[in-house]
């Protein structure tokens, strides 16, 4: 069956996981330690219900949002995913094309398998670039300059990877980047011929193209990956962010913010936007869910464009995040599921599913535009006492009017 028959992101996930070797499926699905961060990211949405207004004309629903001087068809973007070429050959260009076709932003990963220059050519109005600062500050400066020279308008600095996480699935699988062709890996590949044929047909391990210029001359994909790994997890300070702000002429977004104090500092340093994120539960098992800290971030930085990623699997999740104050949301794993199943067409189908569900949800609750989505729409089930009485937090939101 074609990708158009997929009805939700959970089904897309099942198809993707069946096609991937176990170690890659675990790498995609896994998180840090007990993976409670992943659970929190998913369950954060379950505490909220959406209050409907009926007798409303919902024949036309407007999901368009203006963000950083551009209008997108839906307040949903493609989050950065490292080494996407492992899931589909030419993945970065597939993601860029899907972003253009669906009119959404695409954040190219700092560990992409294509160059920022090529992504900018493919999606000049839709591509943002994620920066992982390097231990060598000259590399950081050069990557920032390359993104600016390519004409990109938004730089996303990810700050929530100060050290290597403990991902126990990867430890059990002896999974590492770059992948080593051990007998167990070869057997895993033979049991998943669809993925293996595409991987080998594309020449094997893809190169982290943005890092290639800084590795030794003639370095192959493995050597480039090892070099990039050695440059990872540097100590990044607010002074470093100030330098990036000075060198970057466009919009600057900080990704990984989970506290009001950091949000306030970011605003003081000239940042234009924040992505409230716990890195999908992949870096630390004890970080809060993004929605739980969103109110603190919004209060601390009311003038910034505050966005959210993590745990979004349904269009109703997008609606909930917007009602709670997020300006925009980004999605990672569901996009990779679509990419794994059918490249660009799979990504477009994943985005279309989420958009269709968002439109359906807005019709069901009688809200016809994104501007109608505010705190009065959400009902917090955690604010109801065991005896059924309503606590003040819900009454103050007008949720019983």
C-alpha positions as semicolon CSV with decimal commas, in nm:
position;residue;x (nm);y (nm);z (nm)
1;X;0,000;0,000;0,000
2;X;0,114;0,354;-0,076
3;X;0,190;0,619;0,179
4;X;-0,145;0,791;0,112
5;X;-0,317;0,502;0,289
6;X;-0,147;0,588;0,619
7;X;-0,410;0,741;0,848
8;X;-0,205;0,865;1,146
9;X;0,150;0,910;1,267
10;X;0,131;0,596;1,484
11;X;0,071;0,387;1,172
12;X;0,356;0,569;0,997
13;X;0,574;0,481;1,293
14;X;0,487;0,111;1,270
15;X;0,573;0,101;0,900
16;X;0,900;0,283;0,957
17;X;1,016;0,065;1,245
18;X;0,945;-0,252;1,044
19;X;1,176;-0,126;0,768
20;X;1,466;-0,021;0,988
21;X;1,735;-0,246;1,133
22;X;1,682;-0,281;1,507
23;X;1,980;-0,071;1,606
24;X;1,858;0,219;1,390
25;X;1,500;0,184;1,509
26;X;1,620;0,190;1,868
27;X;1,841;0,491;1,796
28;X;1,542;0,678;1,656
29;X;1,297;0,572;1,927
30;X;1,526;0,567;2,226
31;X;1,602;0,820;2,494
32;X;1,822;0,868;2,796
33;X;1,834;0,613;3,079
34;X;1,481;0,499;3,178
35;X;1,326;0,704;2,895
36;X;1,091;0,882;3,133
37;X;1,161;1,203;2,944
38;X;1,003;1,051;2,634
39;X;0,701;0,942;2,834
40;X;0,661;1,288;2,984
41;X;0,691;1,449;2,642
42;X;0,405;1,232;2,512
43;X;0,185;1,240;2,820
44;X;0,209;1,616;2,870
45;X;-0,072;1,659;2,618
46;X;-0,304;1,404;2,777
47;X;-0,379;1,619;3,080
48;X;-0,560;1,878;2,866
49;X;-0,903;1,865;2,708
50;X;-1,034;2,121;2,460
51;X;-1,360;2,305;2,534
52;X;-1,594;2,340;2,235
53;X;-1,813;2,626;2,118
54;X;-2,098;2,500;1,903
55;X;-2,337;2,681;1,666
56;X;-2,032;2,829;1,494
57;X;-1,978;2,839;1,116
58;X;-1,672;2,617;1,074
59;X;-1,688;2,579;0,697
60;X;-1,360;2,772;0,662
61;X;-1,063;2,711;0,889
62;X;-0,752;2,930;0,871
63;X;-0,438;2,763;1,006
64;X;-0,192;3,015;0,859
65;X;0,060;3,178;1,093
66;X;0,310;3,459;1,040
67;X;0,648;3,395;1,200
68;X;0,971;3,591;1,148
69;X;0,828;3,790;0,858
70;X;0,703;3,483;0,670
71;X;0,356;3,329;0,652
72;X;0,333;2,951;0,680
73;X;0,029;2,737;0,601
74;X;0,029;2,576;0,944
75;X;0,207;2,653;1,275
76;X;0,412;2,336;1,237
77;X;0,772;2,292;1,129
78;X;1,023;2,013;1,072
79;X;1,254;1,978;1,370
80;X;1,624;1,902;1,316
81;X;1,720;1,534;1,313
82;X;2,083;1,427;1,311
83;X;2,219;1,199;1,037
84;X;1,889;1,182;0,845
85;X;2,065;1,019;0,550
86;X;2,071;0,695;0,750
87;X;1,693;0,676;0,715
88;X;1,661;0,773;0,348
89;X;1,922;0,854;0,082
90;X;1,925;1,226;0,006
91;X;1,718;1,287;0,317
92;X;1,804;1,654;0,366
93;X;1,694;1,750;0,017
94;X;1,377;1,541;0,062
95;X;1,299;1,732;0,381
96;X;1,370;2,063;0,213
97;X;1,142;1,982;-0,082
98;X;0,864;1,870;0,150
99;X;0,893;2,195;0,347
100;X;0,856;2,398;0,029
101;X;0,563;2,190;-0,096
102;X;0,377;2,210;0,235
103;X;0,491;2,568;0,311
104;X;0,643;2,498;0,651
105;X;0,990;2,575;0,793
106;X;1,256;2,305;0,795
107;X;1,540;2,323;1,046
108;X;1,841;2,160;0,883
109;X;2,033;1,960;1,143
110;X;2,385;2,061;1,235
111;X;2,462;1,692;1,171
112;X;2,297;1,685;0,830
113;X;2,414;1,476;0,538
114;X;2,399;1,758;0,285
115;X;2,553;2,105;0,287
116;X;2,382;2,415;0,414
117;X;2,452;2,571;0,075
118;X;2,254;2,302;-0,108
119;X;1,969;2,320;0,141
120;X;1,950;2,695;0,095
121;X;1,925;2,649;-0,282
122;X;1,651;2,388;-0,244
123;X;1,444;2,581;0,011
124;X;1,563;2,944;0,026
125;X;1,251;3,071;0,204
126;X;1,185;2,766;0,421
127;X;1,523;2,643;0,546
128;X;1,656;2,735;0,890
129;X;1,992;2,605;1,012
130;X;2,065;2,438;1,344
131;X;2,404;2,521;1,492
132;X;2,583;2,286;1,726
133;X;2,875;2,500;1,843
134;X;3,210;2,326;1,798
135;X;3,494;2,302;2,045
136;X;3,701;2,492;1,792
137;X;3,547;2,842;1,785
138;X;3,685;2,907;1,438
139;X;3,468;2,623;1,304
140;X;3,163;2,771;1,474
141;X;3,234;3,113;1,323
142;X;3,284;2,965;0,977
143;X;2,963;2,760;0,985
144;X;2,768;3,068;1,095
145;X;2,925;3,266;0,811
146;X;2,844;2,992;0,559
147;X;2,479;2,987;0,664
148;X;2,460;3,366;0,630
149;X;2,638;3,365;0,294
150;X;2,396;3,100;0,170
151;X;2,113;3,344;0,234
152;X;1,942;3,170;0,525
153;X;1,744;3,398;0,750
154;X;1,711;3,199;1,075
155;X;1,980;3,032;1,285
156;X;1,882;2,788;1,562
157;X;2,145;2,743;1,832
158;X;2,091;2,419;2,022
159;X;2,223;2,445;2,377
160;X;2,087;2,136;2,553
161;X;2,371;1,892;2,475
162;X;2,643;1,985;2,727
163;X;2,759;1,621;2,756
164;X;2,707;1,281;2,600
165;X;2,384;1,119;2,725
166;X;2,346;0,763;2,848
167;X;2,116;0,598;2,594
168;X;2,087;0,244;2,715
169;X;1,928;0,101;2,401
170;X;2,234;0,213;2,207
171;X;2,467;0,071;2,471
172;X;2,297;-0,268;2,456
173;X;2,305;-0,267;2,076
174;X;2,668;-0,149;2,078
175;X;2,546;0,125;1,846
176;X;2,780;0,411;1,772
177;X;2,827;0,676;1,508
178;X;2,973;0,608;1,265
179;X;2,821;0,260;1,243
180;X;3,063;-0,031;1,256
181;X;2,992;-0,327;1,028
182;X;3,002;-0,603;1,291
183;X;2,847;-0,946;1,214
184;X;2,536;-0,862;1,418
185;X;2,491;-0,539;1,221
186;X;2,528;-0,723;0,891
187;X;2,271;-0,984;0,998
188;X;2,035;-0,706;1,110
189;X;2,072;-0,546;0,768
190;X;2,002;-0,875;0,585
191;X;1,678;-0,909;0,783
192;X;1,573;-0,562;0,660
193;X;1,644;-0,575;0,285
194;X;1,442;-0,265;0,191
195;X;1,662;-0,041;0,405
196;X;1,983;-0,226;0,323
197;X;1,931;-0,203;-0,054
198;X;1,881;0,172;-0,034
199;X;2,172;0,220;0,206
200;X;2,417;0,025;-0,008
201;X;2,276;0,165;-0,332
202;X;2,350;0,517;-0,208
203;X;2,711;0,427;-0,134
204;X;2,689;0,327;0,231
205;X;2,751;0,564;0,520
206;X;2,653;0,920;0,420
207;X;2,889;1,206;0,499
208;X;2,815;1,482;0,748
209;X;2,864;1,728;0,465
210;X;2,878;2,048;0,669
211;X;3,166;1,911;0,875
212;X;3,366;1,772;0,584
213;X;3,559;2,097;0,511
214;X;3,707;2,095;0,863
215;X;3,821;1,733;0,876
216;X;4,156;1,622;0,737
217;X;4,199;1,637;0,361
218;X;4,060;1,329;0,191
219;X;3,862;1,220;0,497
220;X;3,591;0,963;0,420
221;X;3,245;0,959;0,579
222;X;3,369;0,767;0,883
223;X;3,657;1,006;0,946
224;X;3,429;1,309;0,911
225;X;3,182;1,159;1,159
226;X;3,460;1,090;1,408
227;X;3,587;1,445;1,368
228;X;3,241;1,592;1,424
229;X;3,196;1,372;1,730
230;X;3,527;1,494;1,873
231;X;3,411;1,854;1,825
232;X;3,080;1,790;2,006
233;X;2,962;1,882;2,355
234;X;3,175;2,194;2,405
235;X;3,132;2,432;2,696
236;X;2,908;2,708;2,559
237;X;2,858;3,028;2,756
238;X;2,637;3,334;2,730
239;X;2,944;3,517;2,602
240;X;2,962;3,265;2,315
241;X;2,597;3,333;2,238
242;X;2,670;3,706;2,233
243;X;2,943;3,647;1,974
244;X;2,706;3,440;1,760
245;X;2,448;3,717;1,787
246;X;2,708;3,970;1,671
247;X;2,809;3,756;1,373
248;X;2,461;3,645;1,267
249;X;2,259;3,904;1,071
250;X;1,925;3,723;1,072
251;X;1,680;3,587;1,326
252;X;1,838;3,397;1,614
253;X;1,656;3,117;1,796
254;X;1,771;2,934;2,108
255;X;1,663;2,568;2,122
256;X;1,649;2,369;2,445
257;X;1,535;2,639;2,688
258;X;1,340;2,500;2,986
259;X;1,356;2,773;3,248
260;X;1,234;3,127;3,289
261;X;1,580;3,242;3,396
262;X;1,739;3,118;3,073
263;X;1,457;3,268;2,870
264;X;1,508;3,606;3,035
265;X;1,883;3,595;2,973
266;X;1,827;3,497;2,611
267;X;1,600;3,797;2,560
268;X;1,865;4,022;2,712
269;X;2,124;3,883;2,466
270;X;1,917;3,976;2,162
271;X;1,765;3,638;2,078
272;X;1,451;3,658;1,863
273;X;1,287;3,327;1,952
274;X;1,300;3,025;2,180
275;X;1,217;2,660;2,125
276;X;1,109;2,508;2,455
277;X;1,238;2,153;2,426
278;X;1,375;1,861;2,624
279;X;1,538;1,721;2,307
280;X;1,268;1,459;2,277
281;X;1,387;1,294;2,600
282;X;1,713;1,195;2,433
283;X;1,964;1,389;2,643
284;X;1,846;1,369;3,005
285;X;1,583;1,158;3,174
286;X;1,500;1,414;3,442
287;X;1,408;1,721;3,240
288;X;1,052;1,850;3,256
289;X;0,806;1,821;2,971
290;X;0,808;2,136;2,754
291;X;0,440;2,216;2,814
292;X;0,494;2,205;3,191
293;X;0,748;2,487;3,182
294;X;0,599;2,681;2,890
295;X;0,411;2,926;3,119
296;X;0,734;3,021;3,298
297;X;0,915;3,080;2,971
298;X;0,630;3,290;2,832
299;X;0,619;3,500;3,147
300;X;0,996;3,555;3,144
301;X;1,022;3,644;2,775
302;X;0,688;3,791;2,662
303;X;0,838;3,970;2,363
304;X;1,002;3,666;2,204
305;X;0,850;3,415;1,964
306;X;0,820;3,111;2,190
307;X;0,791;2,774;2,018
308;X;0,768;2,414;2,143
309;X;0,882;2,072;2,031
310;X;0,853;1,726;2,180
311;X;0,575;1,468;2,203
312;X;0,351;1,601;1,925
313;X;0,177;1,312;1,750
314;X;-0,169;1,452;1,671
315;X;-0,314;1,766;1,526
316;X;-0,495;1,813;1,857
317;X;-0,151;1,831;2,023
318;X;-0,066;2,127;1,800
319;X;-0,391;2,297;1,899
320;X;-0,322;2,234;2,267
321;X;0,029;2,381;2,248
322;X;-0,100;2,693;2,073
323;X;-0,378;2,734;2,328
324;X;-0,118;2,723;2,605
325;X;0,073;3,010;2,446
326;X;0,319;2,856;2,200
327;X;0,360;3,056;1,881
328;X;0,465;2,755;1,675
329;X;0,552;2,387;1,716
330;X;0,816;2,162;1,564
331;X;0,794;1,787;1,510
332;X;1,083;1,541;1,488
333;X;1,017;1,168;1,510
334;X;0,689;1,160;1,310
335;X;0,868;1,336;1,025
336;X;1,148;1,078;1,030
337;X;0,887;0,800;1,025
338;X;0,747;0,946;0,703
339;X;1,097;0,996;0,562
340;X;1,183;0,631;0,633
341;X;0,867;0,500;0,470
342;X;0,882;0,698;0,146
343;X;1,126;0,989;0,143
344;X;0,981;1,327;0,047
345;X;0,635;1,182;-0,016
346;X;0,634;1,021;0,328
347;X;0,731;1,351;0,493
348;X;0,456;1,535;0,305
349;X;0,206;1,271;0,413
350;X;0,310;1,303;0,780
351;X;0,272;1,682;0,761
352;X;-0,063;1,652;0,582
353;X;-0,196;1,412;0,846
354;X;-0,111;1,655;1,124
355;X;-0,258;1,950;0,935
356;X;-0,579;1,762;0,854
357;X;-0,615;1,658;1,219
358;X;-0,556;2,015;1,331
359;X;-0,829;2,143;1,098
360;X;-1,069;1,872;1,218
361;X;-0,996;1,955;1,581
362;X;-1,055;2,326;1,525
363;X;-1,388;2,250;1,358
364;X;-1,488;2,025;1,644
365;X;-1,425;2,297;1,902
366;X;-1,564;2,586;1,699
367;X;-1,243;2,784;1,648
368;X;-1,193;2,901;1,293
369;X;-0,845;3,056;1,306
370;X;-0,524;3,020;1,500
371;X;-0,594;3,356;1,664
372;X;-0,895;3,194;1,835
373;X;-0,674;2,946;2,019
374;X;-0,597;3,070;2,369
375;X;-0,592;2,955;2,729
376;X;-0,972;2,968;2,758
377;X;-0,995;2,671;2,520
378;X;-0,800;2,424;2,734
379;X;-0,931;2,241;3,038
380;X;-0,660;2,108;3,269
381;X;-0,778;1,775;3,409
382;X;-0,502;1,787;3,672
383;X;-0,677;2,091;3,818
384;X;-0,980;1,884;3,920
385;X;-0,988;1,746;4,274
386;X;-1,065;1,381;4,341
387;X;-1,406;1,485;4,479
388;X;-1,491;1,643;4,141
389;X;-1,468;2,005;4,251
390;X;-1,289;2,250;4,025
391;X;-0,974;2,413;4,153
392;X;-0,908;2,782;4,111
393;X;-0,665;2,734;3,823
394;X;-0,946;2,617;3,596
395;X;-1,203;2,869;3,719
396;X;-0,961;3,153;3,656
397;X;-0,920;3,040;3,298
398;X;-1,289;3,069;3,232
399;X;-1,305;2,702;3,145
400;X;-1,658;2,657;3,283
401;X;-1,819;2,951;3,105
